[in-house]
Amino acid sequence: MLVGGLVIRGGRGPVMIVVGLVLGALAGIELSIREHFAGYRSHTLVLSGAAGLAVLVALASLAPSLRLAFALAVAVAAFAVAAWGLTRAFRRRSGQAFKMR
């Protein structure tokens, strides 16, 4: 999609570029989820950031009348809760807090 969007000119090109970038991001998140929950490597901050960003985008699109400060506070809270839960899950799975390689 990304390469096709770069080749095609006109209305569909930018849309294809965005779809290609989103697909690449989803693939990276999927790999991070698998490695994190397998206990191979901690991806707590990446996964927590994705959760916070998803909450922020959902609030911005579903309730555009909300103030930005409130939406950011909710997204930061979601980030913190996800980080806490993901850290606990990684510790259980790997037997230690972080693996340094």
N, C-alpha and C positions, 0 to 999 in steps of 0.2 A: 504494500500500500504506500509506503514511504517513497520508494523509488518511482512507482507509478505516478504519485502526486508531483514529484519533481519533473517528470517528463511531460505530463499533461498540462496544458495551459488552459486557462479559463476558469469557470465556476467550480468545477469538481476537483481541481488540483489542490487548492488549500485544504479542502475537506479531507481528501485522501491523505495529505501530510499529517493532519491532526489525528486521523484514525490510526495511521502507522505509528505515530508517537505514543498514542494511548495503548496500542497493542504491545509495543516494546516495554512500556512501563508495567503493564500487567504481567508480562513474562518475567520481568525482574522481580516483581513482588511475589509471584508464584515460586520462584526459585528460593527467595529469602524465606518464605513460609516453610518450604520443605526442609531447608538446612536448619532453620531455627528449631522446629519441632522434632527433628531427628537428633538433636543434641550435637550436631557437627560444629556449628558456629553461631554465636549469638547475633541476631539481627534485630535486637530490641528497638533501637532508635529508628531504624528504617520502617519497621512495621508499625510502630507507634506513630510515627510521622504520617504514614499513609492513612491510619485511622483518624488522626486529627484533621488531616486535609479532607478526607471524605465527609466528616461531620461539618466542616466549614463550608464545603461546596453544597452539601445538602441544605444547610441553613440558608445559604445565600440564594439558592434556587427555589426552595419551598416557601421561605418567608422573607422576601426581599425588603420588607419594612422594618426588620430588626436592625438595631444599631450595630455598627461594626465592632465596637468594643465588647458588646454582649456576645456576639457570635464568636469572636476570638477567645473570650473567656471560656465559653462552652467547648471550643475546639481544644484549648489547652488542657481543660479538665479531662476531655476524652483521651488526649495524648498521655496524661499522667496515669489515668486508670489503666490504659492499655499497656503502658510501660511496666507498671507494677505487675500486672497479670502475666505479661510475656516473660518478665524476669523470673517469676516464680515457676512458670512452665519450663523455661530453659534449665533452671537449677534442678528441677525434678528429673528431667530427661537426661541431662549430661552428668549430673553428680557434682558439678562445681559451678561457680558463678560465671566465669568467662574462660574461654580457652585461648591462650596466647600461642600463636604459631609464628 
